[in-house]
Amino acid sequence: MSSPDGTEPPDRPAEPAAVAATDDQAGPKLDLGPVGHLGDRLFSGLAHGSGGLVIAIVSFVGIFLLALAIPALADDQSSFLFSRIWEPGGDQPRFGIAAMFYTTVISSIIAMIIAVPIAVGVALFVTYYAPKRLATPVAHAVDLLAAVPSIIYGLWGILFFAPILRPVIDGLATALGWLPLFEKPPGDNVGVVFTASVVLAIMILPVVTAISREIFIQTPVAHREGALALGATKWEMIRMAVLPYGRSGVVSASMLGLGRALGETVAVLIILSVPNGNDPWDPSIFAGGETFASKIANNAAEFDSPEKTGAYIAAGLVLFVVTFLVNSAARIIVARSGPGGKRTRRNRSAGGTAAKEGAVA
């Protein structure tokens, strides 16, 4: 075909020749060497081995506790789960965990009631209210609470904090003393379950705060800005966008803190006063008591016979199972309903309705 001015266009070179010329101009090709997968295989093996090692350790601990606890449980002459008697020695050992179980659970629950609202408030303050130059020091200060040794918490709690709580204990006993849970026994005992619970709340505060803070930060910007664009105040934005998004994270953080409270030993051992074995059992939180961990640690000198040792190991087995179930439940909640997970039926219905309305519009 000729050009508009009547001249013939020059012949175009063939494509293969152009490609060949380009390859010749590029010079020799760079040899990258053989590509192997040895590093991937080694890393995968180490990762699988690490996971299997953790499972093996937990399994061996459970098997060890179970193997040593079964003979003692077989010789127990009372109800292990419902008896409050603890006499593991002698020809007819009698021991039960009812009192220890009650003290462990009630102190942990009170600690959660105190710690979780404060932790959520601190997390929201650091995330959405405090300026950055103030939020960073506050977050670091709360995180540093986790680095304080348990023995320091125990000494501080019994020597300094317990006298401060006396007016609080007197006020609660006066207002709610008609309930057995808040009935104050005679005497001036400071090493009570309530004091230990407040100290436990301070100890688990960093765990719940740190996890809640990370969850609140991950709230999608579109959700927050959308709420503000519709005229919501900051509190309404937090209530409608941030808290629903982070609910599962707060629940899982609370359960992890509960696991820490259930297994705390040294601080509870120092704070709680041990009741006399001849005294009747008192369900009040203003009385002394023993948890699983404090009972085992306080009577470690009695591990002089297989029968006594088996009784304490049986109590440790119960604590192991309870703590394991609490932490497992926390992991399940994170996996099933964490941020970015499956939406609930209500959210799916709302999303489908919005999509239909958008299509009609």
Salt bridges, closest charged atoms under 4 A:
ASP40 OD2 - HIS37 ND1 3.75
GLU87 OE1 - ARG94 NH2 3.10
ASP143 OD2 - ARG213 NH2 3.34
ASP170 OD1 - LYS184 NZ 2.57
ASP188 OD2 - ARG166 NH2 3.68
GLU264 OE1 - ARG260 NE 3.38
GLU290 OE1 - LYS295 NZ 3.23
ASP304 OD1 - LYS308 NZ 3.88
